[in-house]
Amino acid sequence: MDKVDIILSPEFYWVREFEIPVKNKKEALVFLPNLFSDVLPLGDFSFFAMKKSKHHFLCFAYKNSEILDAIKNTNLQNIQVGNIHFAQLEFSNKKAFYSNTEQFIYTEDEILVKIPFSIEGNSEDINSILQEHVLSKYKIRLQFYSSIIDIKYINSIGIVTLILIFLNIFQYFIINKNVSFLEKKEQSIKKQYNLPSTSFETNAILKKMKKTFNTNNNLRQSIGYIFDYQKRYNKAVIKRIEFDGKVFQLDIDNVIPSHFKTYFSKNFKIIKQKTEGNLMKVELEYE
């Protein structure tokens, strides 16, 4: 039976870039639960790290159970599942792409996010990309079954557990020292770049930026909807469009009034409509 490789959409994982003073990703994984603690909800998370440069790592957090539930909904059997990849690492050479009614873009920080659907000029169909795409070496394995411990291994496990306890105590002091270093580094960076000193202030800024983004995105979609009218009714031609922040003013040639009202009343409030020959002058309230 052929295995099916899976590429995870951004909603199935959290991704952040950290500077961690360690040599490899195995050592970096130790710090990730603490470094992600301010953004993750309650739950049991797994972590993955990819080394980008000397002390810079691109890090991921994900819930094994959520991914398994999504796979189950596709009717795939566990035995059919191959490797699991992150979309973040698979399409970094693309600016934007879409799949059915979902749109994805890379931000200025090179983080892949899902946005409201509206095909960008440089956006590509994911199905076309996948025809020639070669999956990267970065992958994770899911735990499909709970571990079952045979009774004859209990004594051995007890000994190993004691050894791990002593190792963890030793490691705790090392981690505590490194965490302290990272906290001082964080405060130094905030001071250097005049960043907010608390996560509350940072979240407030992010919330404001998100609101601005949503407002601009809704406006862009509304403008796109207006110009799609020409595509839907190819005889109609938009001669003029102006926007004062609340109302769109349009001059449209060759309009069929019944078509016009049906189309625009779905997304706008028509507050003025005047016909001069073949030209219709219209005011649409943007909500």
SVG drawing of the C-alpha trace seen along z (x, -y; Angstrom):
<svg xmlns="http://www.w3.org/2000/svg" viewBox="-34 -62 62 72">
<polyline fill="none" stroke="black" stroke-width="0.4" points="0.0,0.0 1.4,-3.4 2.1,-5.9 0.6,-9.4 2.9,-12.3 1.1,-15.2 1.9,-18.9 0.5,-20.7 -1.4,-24.0 -0.3,-26.8 -3.4,-26.4 -2.0,-23.1 1.2,-24.5 2.8,-27.5 6.1,-28.8 8.6,-31.3 12.3,-32.1 14.6,-32.2 18.2,-32.9 19.4,-30.1 23.0,-29.8 23.3,-26.1 25.1,-24.1 22.4,-21.9 18.6,-21.5 18.6,-18.6 19.9,-21.0 17.5,-23.7 14.5,-21.5 15.0,-21.6 14.2,-25.4 11.2,-25.4 8.4,-24.6 9.5,-27.7 10.1,-29.9 6.6,-29.1 4.8,-29.3 3.5,-32.8 1.6,-31.9 0.5,-28.3 -2.9,-27.4 -3.2,-24.6 -2.4,-21.2 0.2,-18.6 2.5,-19.9 5.4,-18.4 8.2,-20.5 10.5,-20.7 13.5,-22.9 15.4,-23.7 18.8,-25.3 19.1,-28.4 22.5,-29.8 24.9,-29.6 22.5,-30.3 19.3,-31.0 16.6,-28.3 13.2,-28.2 11.0,-26.4 7.6,-24.7 5.0,-23.6 2.1,-21.3 -0.5,-19.1 -0.1,-15.4 -3.8,-14.8 -5.2,-17.6 -3.3,-16.4 -4.4,-12.9 -8.1,-14.0 -7.7,-15.9 -6.1,-12.9 -9.0,-10.7 -11.5,-13.1 -9.9,-12.4 -10.6,-8.7 -6.9,-7.8 -5.8,-4.8 -2.8,-5.1 -0.8,-2.6 -1.3,-4.9 0.3,-8.0 3.9,-8.6 5.9,-11.6 4.5,-14.8 5.9,-18.2 5.3,-21.8 4.0,-24.1 6.3,-26.8 9.4,-24.9 8.0,-23.5 7.0,-26.6 9.5,-29.3 10.4,-30.0 6.8,-31.1 5.3,-34.5 1.7,-33.3 -0.4,-30.4 -4.0,-29.2 -5.9,-25.9 -9.7,-25.8 -11.0,-28.6 -7.8,-29.1 -5.1,-31.7 -1.6,-31.6 1.2,-34.3 4.6,-34.7 4.9,-37.8 7.9,-40.2 9.3,-38.0 9.1,-35.0 6.3,-33.3 3.6,-31.5 0.1,-32.6 -3.4,-31.9 -5.5,-35.0 -9.0,-35.7 -9.3,-34.3 -8.6,-36.7 -6.2,-35.5 -3.1,-37.8 -1.4,-38.6 1.6,-36.4 -0.5,-33.6 -0.2,-30.1 -2.5,-27.1 -1.1,-24.6 -2.1,-21.7 0.2,-23.1 3.0,-23.6 2.8,-20.1 3.0,-18.5 6.8,-19.3 7.5,-19.8 10.1,-17.7 9.5,-17.5 12.2,-18.7 14.1,-16.6 12.4,-18.3 9.6,-16.1 8.0,-14.8 6.6,-11.5 3.3,-11.3 2.6,-9.0 -0.4,-6.9 -0.6,-4.5 -0.2,-4.8 2.8,-3.1 2.2,0.3 4.8,1.3 5.4,5.0 5.6,5.8 9.0,7.5 10.5,4.0 9.2,2.2 12.4,2.7 14.6,1.6 12.4,-1.5 12.6,-2.3 16.5,-2.3 16.5,-4.4 14.0,-6.8 16.3,-7.4 19.2,-8.1 17.1,-10.5 16.1,-12.3 19.7,-13.0 20.5,-14.0 17.5,-16.3 18.5,-18.0 22.0,-18.7 20.4,-19.8 18.0,-22.1 20.9,-24.2 22.3,-24.5 18.9,-25.4 18.2,-27.9 21.5,-29.6 20.7,-29.7 17.2,-31.0 18.6,-33.8 21.0,-34.7 18.1,-34.7 15.9,-36.9 18.8,-39.4 19.3,-39.3 15.6,-39.9 15.6,-42.9 18.7,-44.3 17.0,-43.9 13.8,-45.6 15.9,-48.5 18.1,-48.8 15.1,-49.0 12.7,-50.8 10.3,-47.9 7.5,-47.5 8.7,-46.1 5.7,-43.8 3.8,-41.2 0.6,-43.1 1.8,-46.2 3.2,-44.1 -0.2,-42.3 -2.0,-45.6 0.2,-46.7 -0.3,-43.4 -4.1,-43.7 -4.1,-47.2 -2.0,-46.1 -4.4,-43.1 -7.4,-45.5 -5.7,-47.7 -4.8,-44.7 -8.4,-43.4 -9.8,-46.9 -7.4,-47.2 -8.1,-43.6 -11.9,-44.1 -11.5,-47.3 -9.4,-45.5 -12.0,-42.7 -14.8,-45.3 -12.9,-47.0 -12.2,-43.6 -15.9,-42.8 -16.8,-46.0 -14.4,-45.3 -15.6,-41.7 -18.9,-43.2 -17.3,-43.9 -16.3,-40.2 -19.7,-39.0 -21.5,-41.2 -19.0,-41.8 -20.9,-44.6 -20.7,-46.8 -17.7,-49.2 -16.7,-51.1 -15.7,-54.5 -15.0,-56.1 -14.5,-55.0 -13.9,-57.2 -13.9,-56.5 -14.1,-58.9 -13.7,-56.5 -17.3,-55.5 -19.0,-55.8 -17.9,-54.5 -18.9,-56.8 -19.2,-54.9 -19.9,-55.8 -20.9,-52.6 -21.6,-52.3 -24.0,-49.7 -25.7,-48.7 -28.7,-46.4 -30.5,-47.8 -31.9,-44.5 -28.5,-42.8 -26.9,-45.8 -29.2,-45.8 -29.0,-42.0 -25.2,-42.0 -24.3,-45.0 -27.0,-44.8 -25.3,-41.6 -22.3,-43.6 -23.3,-47.2 -26.1,-49.6 -27.2,-51.4 -27.8,-55.0 -28.0,-56.7 -28.7,-55.6 -29.1,-57.9 -29.2,-57.0 -28.0,-59.4 -28.4,-57.6 -26.3,-54.4 -24.4,-55.8 -25.4,-55.0 -24.1,-57.2 -24.1,-55.2 -23.2,-55.7 -22.5,-52.6 -22.1,-52.7 -19.1,-50.7 -19.8,-48.9"/>
</svg>
